[in-house]
């Protein structure tokens, strides 16, 4: 990755005027004196960031957080209400399904139209045309009007054009979500290839579990403001805290050191949030120090203390690699397990067992969560993110994340 800055955004804001009725909008157009009577909505507020050549940056946030607005400003589709934006290099953007395509034109005509929009000459597009069509895998449909295309075909052709115009900055906004899994894998391989050649990626997704596999930096937006800029793992943790979190009470958590068993693990408070009506106070793994053997059983014993009544209790667990990739996640609600309600000023022991914990040797993190599921409303009670560092040992060699332990046999002269 180069340290050459290709995207420089300084104090960028974007505001829109809103109207309660169509008549108000018409009056605003006709009469200047009405222009100050309407309200304003801020889609972005004083956002500043720099992106270097070759970076892979993810942008995450809830719906309405300003992600698409920021992408459109980077792509030059929108101009900011205030602030400065400097983008260096050819930008190829997939911002919404079918954007830049004329539905009445054939796929072939749209390839030349989009290529021209990206700044290629007719001759340059002709040179790349077969490659674009082959990558898109739409075959003879290239000669049909794109209004007859399925959403998947739209994405195939649009993405193929975008990655074959030699982009220096590639912007992808959730467009790949409608493609089939095989084409998605092909697209990400192509993105990696472009990135190795110096292309910068700006990627927006709601699929956060494997964000770390796609980007090496993540931006968290909330209500138009930049809330975090750093590692994808930390960004995702803060996103979940923003979405599901209830801030800890101002008072300090009770000192519960007197109830810690001597062999309990030290719980980290990297990210912790919830009502704290009940708390996960200690964890014991296999009765020892948090070290387990691959393929053997993993037993978790948790001490929970209720400060207040907690009805409709839900317990959840998440296992991640040290780079933030989800390995496993589940909770009692999804498993159809109904837990007893918690009673104030009581303590409880909760046990969980994996009969065959087949992760390969390495370091992992456990996140633990207590919540209350009241109808469609989920209330976090005590969420402890990356609370336990788990060390997995292994006797035999293996690669990947999990040891699937295949059984292999060979039969000579057999036919299928």
Buried (B, 14 or more C-beta within 10 A) or exposed (E): EEEEEBBBBBEBBBBEEEBEEEEBBEBBEEEEEBEEEBEEEBBBBBBEBBBBBBBBBBBBBBEBBBBBBBBBBBBEBBEBBEBEBEBBBBBBBBBBBBBBBBEEBBBBBBBBBBBBEBEBEEEBBEEBBEEBBEBBBBEEBBEBBBEEBEEBBBBBBBBBBBBBBBBBBBBBBBBBEBBEEEBBEBBBEBBEEBBEEBBBBBBBBEEBBEBBEBBBBBBBBBBBBBBBBEBBBBBBBBBBBBEBBBEBEEEEBEEEEEEBEEEBBEBBEBBBBBBBBBBBBBBBBBEEEBEBBBBBEBBBBBBBBBBEBBEBBBBBBBBBBEEBBBBBBBBBBEEEEEBEEBEEEEEBEBEBEBEEBBBBBBEBBBBBBBBBBEEEEBBBBBBBBBBBBBEBEBEEEBEEBEBEEEEEEEEEEEEE
